[in-house]
């Protein structure tokens, strides 16, 4: 019997939080029962595309929906779905364009799912434009998922029920290893007495890494042995590097670029800092806690991430840089970092649980349906 093929819709499948979650689900789902295919809107090859193909998934691409191309997008998506009746279920992770995509899919008789991966968006004229696209998603989608309560309430505007699908992680990858810590610190020339402050995320405004650089400038005046490790890439990379030079932090900031060994880099750190302006959940904080790493982060992050209480340090974005520095200097990893993962596992954030939940949901939806819609 052929597996149920579910169409996942995203812009690209790069190393972002939502995309990594989707890949972790894909890796852990029973692909003899449920198989993922991907409809992407980025013409360039994404980081995960080769792995998707190796796992039996298929990748399709059409131009992105931007509003002004409404009619051409509707035509191309209709042509695609008519050519692929095997996709009974359409799961859309693009919150801004999902209303249009799922509207068309429903007309063609498909089962539609929206998924919220954010809990807010910084106010701008651009976001006002995007709100116009999002405003009716709560009633267009047949079913609604969210990564946290805040994310669900924000996207669906408190007008419809939604289900929480926990952003589980592959816990085994984040069990602390002293050997991995030593290896990674050696790779970057970091000695045992240096305090490594780290962060992971796309270099975009919502991650607020510019603020983190300013905090780092204040930190080194109190602890000259500290260094900052920034893992990721994004459109603000040049600006961040220019700010690093302006603040004379070139020898105190390590830009690693995108990495596939972020789990081991977390083990090399002594404190994880995330001064985000908005987060749907903050899965990197869950990963950091699993390695026993103390986390200093903005209080806008949903409380769903507070899994290991002794590692949690919430601060207001209005707090001074000095206050952030004090929290960083006063935070310490767990004495037994190799047992921290249990606190994450106990709260249900093992990806195997999330994958099983999603798999059973898909299979139940498909009962009684055939691929001749």
N, C-alpha and C positions, 0 to 999 in steps of 0.2 A: 504493500500500500504506500502510495506517495505521501510525503509529509505535507501538511498544510503550509502554504506559502503566504507569509504576511508581508505586505509592502510597508517598509519603514521610509518615511519621508524626512529628509534633512537637507541643509544647504551643502555641507561637505562632511566627510568622515575623517576629520583631523583629530588632534590630541586634546580637544577641549573636554570639559567635565561631562556634558550631556552625551557627547559622542563616545567617550570612554565608558560611560555607564552602559550605553547601548551595545558596545562591543563586549563588555563583560557579561551582559545578559545573553548575547548571542553565543559566546564561548561556552556558557554553562547551561543553555537550554538543550533539551533532547532533540537534536536536529533530525532524528529519524521520525519525529512526530511533528515538529514545527521548524520550518526553514524561513530565514529572513532574506528578502530581496530589498534593494535600496534604490529609491528614486532621489537623485541628487540634483542640485541646481547650480553647482560650481563646475565649469568646464575643465578645470585643472584636476590632475590626479591627487586624491587625498591620501593621507598617511596610512589609513587602514584598508585601502582598496585591495591590495594584493592578499591580505589576510582574509578578507571577506570572500574573495574568489576561491581561496584555498579551503574554506569551510563549506563551500557549496552554494554560497549566495551569488546572486546576480546583481549587477550594477547598471542602472539606466540613468540617463541625464536629459533634462529639458531646461530651457531658460527659466530664470527665477521670476516669480510673480512680483511686479513692482507697482501695480495699480494702473498705470497708463497703458500697460500691455494686456489689459483684462481679456480682450477678445482673442488675441493670439494665444494667450496662455490657456484659456478655456478650450480652444481648438486643439492645441497640442496635448493637453492633459486628457481630453476626451478621446483623442486618437490613441493615446498610449493605453488607457484603461480598456478601451474596446479591443485592443490587440492583446490584452493580458487578462482574460477572464479568470485566470487562476488566483488572482489577488482579490479574495473575498473581503479581507480585512485590510483597511488602510489606517496606519498608525502614524500620525503627523506630529513631528517634534518642532516644527517651525511655527512659533506662536503668532507671528505677524501675518503670515499668508495662509494659515490653516483654515480660516473662515472660507476663503475662496476655494482652496483645494478640496476641503471636505464637502463643501456645497455641491461641487461638481460630482464628486464621488457618490454622494447620496442620490443625486439624480439618476446615476447609473446603477443604483441598487446595491452599492457596497455598504459594508458595516464600517462606521467611521469612529476613530478614537483621536482625541486631542490630548496633548501632554504638556503640562506646565513645568518648565525647568527654571523659572525665575519668580521672585517674589516682589519685584519692583523694577522700575527703570528710572534713571535720572531724568528730571524734567528737561525737555527741549522741544523745539518746534518739530524736530524729526519724530520724537516720540508721540507728539500730538497726532501727527499724520499716521503713525503706526496704530495708535489707539483706535482710529477710525476702522482699521481692518480687524482689530481684535474684539471689538465691542459686542459682536453677536455670536462669538464662538461658543459661548456657554449653551446656546440653544441649537446651534447647527450640528455640533458633534453628538453622535449617539451615546458615546461614553467619554468620560473625562478622567484623566490621571493627573497627579501632581507629585512632586518630590517632597513636598512638605505642606502643612496646613496653610502657611502664609502664601506659598506659591499657588495653591488652589484657589484661595479666596481672592488673590490679586487678579489672576487671569479670568476666572469665571465670575468675578464681580459679586460674590455672595448671592448669586441667583440660581445656582444649580449644585446638586450634590457631585462629589468627585471621590475618587479612590486614591489613597496614598500607595505609591509603589516606592518602597524604600530604595535609596541609591546605595545598594549593597556593594561591597568590595570583595575582592578575592583575598580573604583574610590571611591565607597561608603566605602570600607575597609580602605581608606587612608585619610578620612576626620578627621581632628585633633580633639582629645578629651582630654580635661584637666584631666578628670577622669582616662583615660587610661594611660596618662603620669604619674600621681601620683602613680597609682597602680604598674606600671612596675618599676619605680624608687624605690619604697618601696620594691619590690620583690628582688632587687639586693642591697639593703641597701645604696642607693644613696640619699643624702640629697639635699635640694633645692638649696644650694649654689654651688654645684659641677657642673662643665661643662663636659657634656658627649659628647665625640667625638666618632663617630661610623662608622663602615663599614660593608657591607654585601657582601659575595661572597665565592666561593670555594677557598680553600687554595691551590692555584696553582701559579706557577711562574708569569703568566701573570697578576695576581691581585696585585702583588708587595707589599704584606703585610709586608714583611721584612723592606722595606723602611718606611712604616707607623710606625713600631715600633721605628725606629731610629728618625723619626719626633716626636714621642711621648716622647722620651727621652729628646729631646731639649725642647719640650713644657712644661714639668713639672718643668724645671728650671725657666720658666717665670710664670707658673701658677700651683702651687703644688696641687690645688684643682681639676685639670682635671683628668678624667679617660678615657680610651679607651675601647670601646665595639666592639668585633669582632664576627660577627654572621656567622656561616657556618662551614663546615668541608672539609677535603680533604687530599691529600697525603702529604702535607707539614705541617700538624698540629703539629707533634712532633718537627720539625725544628723551627716553630714559637714559640712554648712554650719554647724550649731550648734558643732561642734568647731573649725571655722575661726574662728568669732567668739571662742570661749573662749580660743584660742591667740593671739588678736589678729593673725590672718593675712589679714584681709579684703582688704587691698591687695596681697597676695602670692599669692593663689590665684584662678585663673580657672576657673570652672565653665562649660564650653561647652554642656552638654547633649548630646543625641545629635546626631551630625553625619554627613553623607554625604561630607564632604571630609576625612576623617581622614588620608588619604594626604598631603594638602598640609599639614595641621597637623603631621604628623611631620617634614616638611621644615623647618618653622618652629622645631622644637625643637633643643636642644643635647645633651640626654641623656634617655633613656627609662628609667623606673624602674618595676619591678613586684615588690613585696614579697608576692606571693601566698602564701596558705596551702596552696593546691592548684591544679594546672593539669593538664588532659589533655595539652596540648601547649604552648599559649601562642602562638597564631598572630600576635598583635600584635607579638611579638618578631621573628618572621620578616619582617613588614612593616617594622618599624623598621630592621632590618639592611639591607633592600633600599634604604632611603634613605640608608644610610651613617651611621646614628645609633648611638652607643654605648649599650649596654643594661646596666643594673645591676639584677639580679634575684635572687630567692631560689633557693637550690640545690635546692629541691624540684621545680623546673621540669624536665621531661624533657630529657635531653641532645640529643634530636633537633633542638632549636632552635639548637644551636651551629653556625651555618653560616659565619659570618665571624669567625674566631678573635680578631682584633684588636679586635672590637667587644664581646666577651663579658666580663662582670664578674659572677661568681657570688658571693653572700654567704649566710651562714647567717642565719636569722631570729633566732638567739640573739645575733648580733653587735650591738654597741651602735649607737645612732643616729649617734654620732660616726664609727664605722667606715663606715657607709653614706654619710655626708656626704663623707668622705675619698675614697671610690670615685667619687662623683658629680663632685667637684671635679677629680679626676685623670683623668677620662675625657674624650675628645675625639673629635669626628666624624672620619671619614676625610678626608684632605686632598683626595681626589678623590671626593666623595660620589656624583657622577653615574656612577661605575663600580661601586658596591657591589652593585648588583642582579645582577651576573654571578656573585658568590659564592652567591647564593640560587638562581639558575638552574642553576648547575653541580651543585647538590645535588638537583635534581629537584623543586623546589618551584614550578614553573610550573603554574598551575591547568589549563592545556591538557593536560598529561601526566596529571594526576589524573582529569580528565573523560574522557579517552580510555580510561584503565584501567577506570573504572567503567562506561562505555558498553559496552565489549567484554564485561565480566563479565555485565551484564544480558542482553545479546543471546545470550550462550552459554547462560545459564540458561534462557532462553525457548525455545530450540530444541526442537522436538517437542511444545511445549505449545500449547494453544489457549485462547481466552478463554471456554470453556464449562465451566470448573471448577465 
